[in-house]
């Protein structure tokens, strides 16, 4: 019996909205070293993740570089559906069995729908499986709880025909491609379960028939936990209108007396500011922080999106106004005609996508 190497690597990478790492169990051998292909017997092994700030966890199969197989839990069967529902394995069609051995599987059993007696049901992930409750492929919407086979995929499967025998069709579970699966429910738990044998299981009520395992080497999964968020971006309009315009941002002369660079100051800076975004409530010359020298930005008219962050820059704000949606704090400008005078202008002249993890008062 092989000895398991539980949690060989459990590395955490803390990002702004995600936690990532890896779970693996059992030794993965290169094909040339598969003298002992079976995985060890474990009745039940739980892996538990629980983070207060995470609302979803996603799993994907690791990339391995040692020639091993990153996901291999029992061998899926194929079902002949144009004959008598018998297993298309060694006693049936090796063509279909070879395809099934490369596929994913989910659920507990499959069978020819024309014959649903217990004796005609074939086990998929009934005896050896990885349990990931309500794991969904976000691209297809397919969802399952038990996973096995040679790929991680909740796909139910499809029909295949042997070109050499087109009159015979087989149903083969899953696909030959692993996908990312995500679960939204806490606690984030996956459980591995296996029985004590790699051999075929014969039908003997109430025991369900299963084919022998030809590959069964274990699994390695990457995981990433994320927090729910909603992202906003400015609409594209085709009628010549302005899709975002909430009040007019000021500009602040920082090389003079802190006065507003508006009609009584420099129209050059005011014209630039009128095209920019703004955030927060006020700006002012840091040399003069009296109330009389503070100028309102989004103090009176604003859009409130709590903790809205630009995922590319990390800039974050709550109140937004101006002529663009952007949490950028702003930058300094010089008028080429008056290079001795500098102005601070909030925001930028470009709207960006902003994302928030909290409910907003929109």
C-alpha positions as CSV (number, residue, x, y, z in Angstrom):
1,X,0.0,0.0,0.0
2,X,1.2,3.5,-0.8
3,X,1.5,6.1,1.9
4,X,-0.4,9.2,1.3
5,X,1.2,12.6,1.4
6,X,-1.6,14.7,2.7
7,X,-1.5,18.4,2.0
8,X,1.9,18.3,0.3
9,X,1.6,22.0,-0.4
10,X,-0.8,24.4,1.1
11,X,0.5,27.8,0.1
12,X,-1.5,31.0,0.7
13,X,-1.2,34.1,-1.4
14,X,-3.2,37.0,0.0
15,X,-4.4,39.4,-2.6
16,X,-6.9,42.3,-2.4
17,X,-9.9,40.1,-2.9
18,X,-8.7,36.5,-3.1
19,X,-6.8,33.7,-1.3
20,X,-5.1,31.2,-3.5
21,X,-3.2,28.0,-2.9
22,X,-3.0,24.3,-3.6
23,X,-4.4,21.0,-2.2
24,X,-2.9,17.7,-3.2
25,X,-3.1,14.2,-1.9
26,X,-1.3,11.0,-2.9
27,X,1.9,10.5,-4.8
28,X,1.7,11.1,-8.6
29,X,4.1,8.9,-10.5
30,X,5.4,9.3,-14.0
31,X,3.8,6.8,-16.3
32,X,7.1,4.9,-16.6
33,X,7.0,4.4,-12.8
34,X,3.4,3.3,-12.4
35,X,4.4,0.0,-10.8
36,X,1.8,0.7,-8.0
37,X,-0.9,2.8,-9.7
38,X,-3.5,2.4,-7.0
39,X,-4.1,5.1,-4.5
40,X,-4.1,4.1,-0.8
41,X,-7.3,3.2,1.0
42,X,-8.8,6.1,3.0
43,X,-12.3,5.9,4.2
44,X,-12.8,9.6,4.5
45,X,-10.5,12.6,4.3
46,X,-11.9,16.1,4.6
47,X,-10.1,19.2,3.5
48,X,-11.6,22.4,5.0
49,X,-11.2,26.0,4.1
50,X,-13.1,28.8,5.9
51,X,-12.4,32.5,5.4
52,X,-14.7,35.2,6.7
53,X,-14.2,37.5,3.8
54,X,-14.6,34.9,1.1
55,X,-17.9,34.2,-0.7
56,X,-16.7,31.7,-3.3
57,X,-14.0,29.1,-3.8
58,X,-12.9,27.7,-7.2
59,X,-10.8,24.6,-7.8
60,X,-8.8,23.7,-10.9
61,X,-6.5,20.8,-11.6
62,X,-2.8,21.6,-11.0
63,X,-0.2,21.7,-13.8
64,X,2.4,19.0,-13.1
65,X,5.9,18.7,-14.6
66,X,6.9,15.2,-13.5
67,X,4.9,13.3,-16.1
68,X,2.3,12.3,-13.6
69,X,-1.4,12.6,-13.7
70,X,-2.8,15.5,-11.7
71,X,-6.4,14.1,-11.5
72,X,-7.1,10.4,-11.6
73,X,-9.7,8.9,-9.3
74,X,-11.2,5.6,-10.5
75,X,-12.0,4.7,-14.1
76,X,-15.3,5.8,-15.7
77,X,-17.4,3.2,-17.5
78,X,-19.1,3.5,-20.9
79,X,-22.6,2.2,-21.6
80,X,-23.7,0.7,-24.9
81,X,-27.1,2.2,-25.6
82,X,-27.8,0.6,-28.9
83,X,-27.4,-2.9,-27.6
84,X,-28.5,-4.3,-24.2
85,X,-27.1,-1.7,-21.9
86,X,-24.1,-3.8,-21.0
87,X,-20.8,-2.2,-20.0
88,X,-18.6,-1.3,-23.0
89,X,-15.5,-2.5,-21.2
90,X,-13.2,-5.5,-21.7
91,X,-16.2,-7.7,-22.3
92,X,-17.7,-5.1,-24.6
93,X,-16.1,-2.6,-26.9
94,X,-12.5,-1.6,-26.0
95,X,-13.0,1.4,-28.4
96,X,-15.5,3.0,-26.0
97,X,-13.7,1.9,-22.9
98,X,-10.5,3.5,-24.0
99,X,-12.3,6.8,-24.5
100,X,-14.1,6.6,-21.2
101,X,-10.8,6.0,-19.4
102,X,-9.6,9.5,-20.4
103,X,-12.8,11.3,-19.4
104,X,-14.2,12.9,-16.3
105,X,-17.2,11.5,-14.4
106,X,-19.6,12.7,-11.8
107,X,-22.6,11.5,-9.9
108,X,-22.9,7.9,-8.6
109,X,-24.3,5.8,-11.5
110,X,-25.1,5.6,-15.2
111,X,-27.3,3.2,-17.2
112,X,-29.2,2.7,-20.4
113,X,-32.5,4.6,-19.8
114,X,-34.3,1.7,-21.5
115,X,-33.1,-0.6,-18.7
116,X,-33.1,1.0,-15.3
117,X,-32.9,-2.1,-13.1
118,X,-30.2,-2.2,-10.5
119,X,-28.4,-5.0,-12.4
120,X,-27.9,-2.7,-15.4
121,X,-26.6,0.3,-13.5
122,X,-22.9,1.0,-13.6
123,X,-21.0,2.8,-10.8
124,X,-19.3,6.0,-11.8
125,X,-18.2,7.9,-8.6
126,X,-20.0,5.5,-6.2
127,X,-17.0,3.9,-4.5
128,X,-14.0,6.3,-5.1
129,X,-14.7,10.0,-5.4
130,X,-13.9,13.6,-4.5
131,X,-16.9,15.4,-2.9
132,X,-17.1,19.1,-3.8
133,X,-20.7,20.1,-2.9
134,X,-22.5,22.2,-5.5
135,X,-19.4,22.6,-7.7
136,X,-20.4,24.4,-10.9
137,X,-18.6,25.1,-14.1
138,X,-19.1,28.9,-14.5
139,X,-19.0,28.7,-18.3
140,X,-21.5,25.9,-18.9
141,X,-23.6,26.0,-15.7
142,X,-23.1,22.2,-15.2
143,X,-23.0,21.3,-11.5
144,X,-22.2,18.2,-9.6
145,X,-21.2,17.0,-6.1
146,X,-19.1,13.8,-6.7
147,X,-16.2,13.8,-9.1
148,X,-14.0,11.1,-10.3
149,X,-12.4,9.9,-13.6
150,X,-9.4,11.3,-15.3
151,X,-10.5,15.0,-15.4
152,X,-12.3,17.4,-13.1
153,X,-15.5,18.3,-15.0
154,X,-19.3,18.2,-14.0
155,X,-20.3,17.6,-17.7
156,X,-22.9,14.8,-17.8
157,X,-21.4,13.2,-20.9
158,X,-22.4,12.5,-24.5
159,X,-23.0,9.8,-27.1
160,X,-20.2,8.3,-29.2
161,X,-20.2,6.1,-32.2
162,X,-17.4,3.8,-33.3
163,X,-16.7,4.5,-37.0
164,X,-16.0,0.8,-37.5
165,X,-19.4,-0.1,-36.0
166,X,-21.7,2.8,-36.6
167,X,-24.8,0.8,-35.6
168,X,-23.6,0.7,-32.0
169,X,-23.7,3.9,-29.9
170,X,-22.2,4.3,-26.4
171,X,-22.9,6.9,-23.7
172,X,-19.6,8.0,-22.1
173,X,-19.7,10.3,-19.0
174,X,-17.9,13.6,-18.8
175,X,-15.3,15.0,-21.2
176,X,-11.6,14.7,-21.8
177,X,-11.0,18.2,-20.5
178,X,-10.7,19.5,-16.9
179,X,-12.3,22.8,-16.0
180,X,-12.5,25.2,-13.1
181,X,-15.4,24.5,-10.8
182,X,-16.7,27.0,-8.2
183,X,-18.8,26.6,-5.0
184,X,-20.6,29.5,-3.2
185,X,-21.4,27.8,0.1
186,X,-19.5,27.8,3.4
187,X,-17.8,26.1,4.8
188,X,-15.6,25.4,1.8
189,X,-15.1,21.7,2.2
190,X,-13.9,18.9,-0.1
191,X,-13.8,15.3,1.0
192,X,-12.0,12.4,-0.5
193,X,-13.5,8.9,-0.1
194,X,-12.4,5.5,-1.4
195,X,-13.1,1.8,-0.8
196,X,-10.6,-0.9,-0.3
197,X,-10.3,-2.3,-3.8
198,X,-9.1,-1.5,-7.3
199,X,-10.8,-4.6,-8.7
200,X,-14.1,-4.9,-10.5
201,X,-17.2,-5.1,-8.4
202,X,-19.9,-7.6,-9.4
203,X,-23.6,-6.9,-9.0
204,X,-25.0,-8.5,-5.9
205,X,-28.0,-6.7,-4.5
206,X,-27.6,-4.1,-3.0
207,X,-24.1,-3.8,-4.4
208,X,-23.8,-1.9,-7.7
209,X,-21.5,-3.1,-10.4
210,X,-18.3,-1.3,-11.2
211,X,-15.4,-1.9,-13.6
212,X,-11.8,-2.3,-12.4
213,X,-9.7,0.7,-11.9
214,X,-6.9,1.0,-14.5
215,X,-5.6,4.4,-13.3
216,X,-6.2,5.7,-9.9
217,X,-3.2,7.8,-8.8
218,X,-4.7,10.8,-6.9
219,X,-5.3,14.5,-7.4
220,X,-3.8,17.9,-7.1
221,X,-6.0,21.0,-7.1
222,X,-5.3,24.7,-7.1
223,X,-7.8,26.8,-5.2
224,X,-8.7,30.4,-5.1
225,X,-11.2,32.1,-2.8
226,X,-12.8,35.3,-3.8
227,X,-15.2,37.8,-2.3
228,X,-18.4,38.8,-4.1
229,X,-18.1,42.1,-5.9
230,X,-19.9,44.2,-8.3
231,X,-18.2,46.3,-11.0
232,X,-19.4,49.4,-12.7
233,X,-18.3,51.1,-16.0
234,X,-19.6,54.1,-17.9
235,X,-22.0,53.3,-20.7
236,X,-21.2,53.9,-24.3
237,X,-23.7,56.3,-25.8
238,X,-24.5,56.9,-29.4
239,X,-26.7,60.0,-29.3
240,X,-23.8,62.5,-28.7
241,X,-24.7,62.8,-25.0
242,X,-22.4,62.5,-22.0
243,X,-22.7,59.2,-20.1
244,X,-21.1,60.6,-16.9
245,X,-21.4,64.2,-15.8
246,X,-21.9,65.1,-12.2
247,X,-20.9,68.6,-11.2
248,X,-17.7,70.4,-12.4
249,X,-14.3,69.7,-10.6
250,X,-12.2,72.6,-9.5
251,X,-8.5,73.1,-10.1
252,X,-6.2,74.4,-7.3
253,X,-3.3,76.8,-8.0
254,X,-0.5,75.5,-5.8
255,X,2.2,77.9,-6.8
256,X,0.2,81.0,-6.0
257,X,-2.3,81.6,-3.2
258,X,-4.4,78.5,-3.4
259,X,-7.2,80.2,-5.1
260,X,-9.5,78.4,-7.5
261,X,-8.1,78.3,-11.0
262,X,-11.5,79.1,-12.5
263,X,-12.9,82.2,-14.1
264,X,-11.1,84.4,-11.6
265,X,-7.9,82.4,-12.1
266,X,-6.6,80.5,-15.0
267,X,-9.1,79.3,-17.6
268,X,-6.5,77.0,-18.9
269,X,-6.6,74.8,-15.8
270,X,-10.3,75.2,-15.4
271,X,-10.9,73.8,-18.9
272,X,-8.8,70.8,-18.2
273,X,-10.5,70.2,-14.8
274,X,-14.0,70.3,-16.5
275,X,-13.1,67.2,-18.5
276,X,-11.7,65.2,-15.5
277,X,-13.1,62.9,-12.9
278,X,-13.2,63.8,-9.3
279,X,-13.7,61.9,-6.0
280,X,-13.8,62.6,-2.3
281,X,-15.3,65.7,-0.9
282,X,-12.7,68.5,-1.1
283,X,-9.3,69.5,-2.4
284,X,-7.0,72.3,-1.3
285,X,-3.5,73.6,-1.4
286,X,-1.6,71.6,1.2
287,X,0.2,74.9,2.2
288,X,-3.2,76.4,3.2
289,X,-5.6,74.0,4.8
290,X,-8.0,76.5,6.3
291,X,-11.6,76.0,5.5
292,X,-11.8,79.1,3.4
293,X,-9.2,77.6,1.0
294,X,-10.8,74.2,0.6
295,X,-12.7,73.7,-2.6
296,X,-15.6,71.2,-2.9
297,X,-15.2,68.3,-5.3
298,X,-18.0,65.7,-4.7
299,X,-19.3,67.4,-1.6
300,X,-22.7,68.6,-2.8
301,X,-23.4,66.4,-5.9
302,X,-22.0,62.9,-6.1
303,X,-22.5,59.2,-6.8
304,X,-21.8,57.1,-3.8
305,X,-20.2,53.7,-4.6
306,X,-18.8,52.4,-1.3
307,X,-15.1,51.2,-1.5
308,X,-15.1,51.3,-5.3
309,X,-11.6,50.4,-6.5
310,X,-9.9,50.5,-9.8
311,X,-8.5,46.9,-10.1
312,X,-5.6,48.1,-12.2
313,X,-4.2,50.9,-10.1
314,X,-5.6,50.1,-6.7
315,X,-7.0,53.6,-6.3
316,X,-10.2,53.6,-4.2
317,X,-12.9,56.1,-3.4
318,X,-16.5,56.3,-2.2
319,X,-17.8,59.6,-3.7
320,X,-17.6,60.2,-7.5
321,X,-18.4,63.2,-9.6
322,X,-16.9,65.2,-12.5
323,X,-17.0,64.2,-16.1
324,X,-15.4,60.7,-15.8
325,X,-15.7,57.8,-13.4
326,X,-12.3,57.3,-11.9
327,X,-11.0,57.1,-8.3
328,X,-7.6,58.6,-9.3
329,X,-6.6,61.4,-6.8
330,X,-5.3,63.7,-9.6
331,X,-2.0,65.2,-10.6
332,X,-0.1,68.5,-11.3
333,X,-0.3,70.5,-14.5
334,X,1.6,73.4,-15.9
335,X,0.4,75.9,-18.4
336,X,3.2,76.2,-21.0
337,X,2.3,79.9,-21.3
338,X,2.9,80.4,-17.6
339,X,5.4,77.7,-16.5
340,X,5.9,79.4,-13.1
341,X,2.4,78.5,-12.1
342,X,1.3,75.0,-11.2
343,X,-2.2,73.7,-10.6
344,X,-3.4,70.5,-9.0
345,X,-6.4,69.0,-10.9
346,X,-8.3,66.1,-9.5
347,X,-8.8,62.8,-11.4
348,X,-8.1,62.1,-15.0
349,X,-9.8,62.5,-18.4
350,X,-10.5,58.8,-18.6
351,X,-13.3,56.6,-17.1
352,X,-12.3,53.2,-15.7
353,X,-14.1,50.2,-14.4
354,X,-14.5,50.3,-10.6
355,X,-15.4,47.3,-8.4
356,X,-16.9,47.2,-4.9
357,X,-17.3,44.4,-2.4
358,X,-20.1,46.2,-0.5
359,X,-23.7,47.2,-1.2
360,X,-23.8,50.7,-2.8
361,X,-26.4,53.4,-2.6
362,X,-27.0,53.5,-6.3
